[in-house]
């Protein structure tokens, strides 16, 4: 009880993060990590954590929160036949390989490099939401060699910045003339392949920064994960229900603009 009283502001902020991430995930089809990482990054700094430590802990904690939401999402998409298990079979090992490399690198690099990488990925992702080409660039996916490189890169970069499968997997598949609904469903499964080994690696191998927030083990803040996960799972269906009543396309553009400013602010913090 004393811990809750002393840290109520942090707990409330993390619970709010879970609500927002869940609603946006259901409403706009974006991964929770793209919301959770920057919110935790700035929140931890507000609590006196250094920028480097804040990014490391935000990345690992975000990946931990993605595990249960991915499982829930996989079940929903699989019920509609939108999970391509053949593609997952072909990509799984290479995604896992990329995740292991990326997760190990995270435990060895300074947080400013992760902040820089996240800022770039967030900005490009937002620009794709705003200006993304609707027609496919390619008629089909490349051969086995090309797909293995794509899968490894998705696992590597996603684990490096604490995001699930949707941010990189969905645009990659749709650029290759892959059905959009099937891309989203398959990306949910990719998110689990990314988040589970990445979170475990950062929990076990990561060295807890000296100024990490209370409840951090390895690089994962268990207090943050415990606050965010239930509310993300609870409010994702709420967001999905709102999608039927609100102009989701316009809201997605508003979110993209917000994400651009967030990404640019993170880049500025590193480069300035």
N, C-alpha and C positions, 0 to 999 in steps of 0.2 A: 504493500500500500504506500509506503514512504517513497519507493521508487517512482510510482505513478504520480504522486503529488509533486515530486521534484522535477519530473520530466514530462509533465502533462502537455506542455506546448509542443514538444517534439512528437509525442504520441498522437496528438490531434492532427498535426501536420501530416504525419505518415498515413493516418487513416483517411484524411482528405485526399492524399495522393492515390490511395487504393480506389476510392470512389471515382475520381476523375479518370484514372487509367481504365477502370472497368467500363465506364460509360462510353469513353472514346473508342475503346476496343470494339464494343458491340455496335456503336453508332456508325463509326467510320471504317471499321475493318483494319485499323492500324494496330500494330503490336504494342503491348503495354510498356515494353522496355523503352520505346522511343519517347514515352511520357515520363516514366519513372526515373530514368537515369538523370536527366537534367534537373528534375525537381529535387531529388535527393542530393545532387551535386551542390545546388545552391542552399538547400536546407542545412546540410552538414556544415557548410562554411558559416552560416548564420549562427551555428552553435559553437563556433570557435575552432573548427577543424580546418587544417590547411587545405588549400585547393588540391594539391597532389593526393593527399590522403582521402579527401572527399570523393575524388573521381574513382579511385581504386575501390573504395567501399561501395559507392553507388553502383558501379559496374557489377560487382559480385552479388550484391543484394538484389539487384534487378533480375539477374539470371536465376536466383533462387525463387523469386516470385513467379517466374514464367513457367516453372515446372507444373504446378497444379492447374494453372489456367490453360496450358497446352493440352493436358490430358482431357479436361472438360471440353475444349474446343474440338479435339480429335473425335471424341464420341459424337458430338453434334454433327460434324461434317461427314463422318463415316456413315451415319444413319441416312444421309442424303446421297451416298455414293460418290462423294467428292474428294476422297483420299486415294491417291494413286500409289498403291503399295508396290507396284512394279518399279516405278521411278524411285521410290524410297529404297528398294532393294539394291538398285544400281548406284544410288548416290550415298547410301547410309555410311559405308566404310569411309568414304572420302570426306564427308561432312565431319564424322567423328575424328578423323585424322587432323583436319583443320582446327577443330575445337581443342584437341589436346595441345597442339602447337600454340594456338592463340592463348589458351588459358595459362600455359606455362610462361609465355612471354609476359602476360599481365603481371604475374608474380615477380617479375624481374625488371620491369621498366618503371620509370617515373610517371606519375599520374598525368603530368602535363602533356605527354605524348598521346595518352588515351583521350584527354580532353580535346586535343587537336583533331584526332581521328574522328571522334564522335561529332565534333562541330562540322567537319567536312561531310560525313555521311548524313547527318540530320539535314543540312542545307540542301544537299543534292536530292535527298528523299522528298523534301518539301517542294523543291522545284519540279520534281517529277509529278507530284500531286497536282500542282498548278498548271504545268505546261506539258505534261506527259502526252506523248504521241499515242493516239488510240489504236492505230494500225500496227501490226507486228513489223518488226524490222527484218525478221527472218521467217522463212516458211516452216521451219521445224527446228527442233533441238539439234545441236551438233552431234558428232559421233562420240564413241565411248571416251576417247582421249579428251575431247573438249568438255564433255560433261563431268569427267573426273576433276578437271581443273576448276570448273565452275563450282562444283560441290565443295571442294577443298577451300576455295576462297570464301564461300558463304559461311562455312563453319569457322574459318579463321577470323574474319572481320567481325562477324556477329558476336563471337565470344570475347573479342577484344574490347567491344564497346557496350556489352551488356544487353543486346537486343535479341529477340527471337527470330523466327524464320521469315516473318512476313515482310519486313522492310527490304530485304535483299532478294528473297526467293520469288515473291509475287511479281515484281517488275521484270526479273530475269526470265521467268517462264512466259509471261505475257509478251515480252519482246520476241519470243521464239514461237509465236502463234499457238500458244497453249491456252486451253479454255480457262477463262477468268475464274469461275467458281471452283473449278478443280484445282487451280493454282492456289487459291486461298486455303482450301481444305488441306492440300498437301503441305503447304507452308506451316500449318499448325503442327503437323507431325514433325517437320524439320525443326520447329521450335523446341520440341521435347528432346530430340537428338542433340541439339546444341546446349540447351540449358542444364540438363541433368549432369553430364560429365563435367561441364564447365564450372558449375556451382560447387560440385564435390571437390574438384581440383583446387579451386580458390579457397575453399573452406579448410582443406587439409594442408596444402602446400604453401598458401599465402601467409606471409608474416604480418601480423596485426600491427598497423602503424601505432606509434606511441600516443598520438593524439586522436585515435579513432573513437567514435562515439560509444557509449556504454552498450554492452551486449554484442560486441563484435568479436567473432571467432574466425581466425584466419583473416579473410577479407570480407566475410559475410556478416552483416549486421542482423542478428537473429530477431532483435526487437522490431526493426523495420520490416523484415519479412513477415513476422507474426501479425503486425498491424495491417499490412498491405494486402496480403493474400486473401483473407476471407472477404474483404470488401470488393476486391477486384472480381472475384468469382461471383459474388452476390449481385454486383451492379452491371456486369457484362450483358445479362439478359435484358436489363432495363434499357441499356443503350440500344440493343437490337430492336426492342419494342418501339423506342422513340424514332428509329430510322423509318418506320412505316408512317409516321405522322409529321416528321419535320423534313425540311429540304436538306437531305444529307449531303448533296453535291455542294451546296453553298457552305454548309458547315465544314466540309472537308477543306474547302479553299481558305476559310478563316483559320482553321487549325494549321494549314500549311504555311500561311503568312506568319502565324505565331511561332511556328517551329523554325522558320527562317531566321527570325529575330533571335530566338534562343540559340540556334546554332552559331550565328554570327557573334553573339555576345560571348559564347564560350571560346570562339576563335580569338576574339579581341582580348579576352582575359589571358590567353596564352601568349599571343604575339606582342601584346603591349608590354 
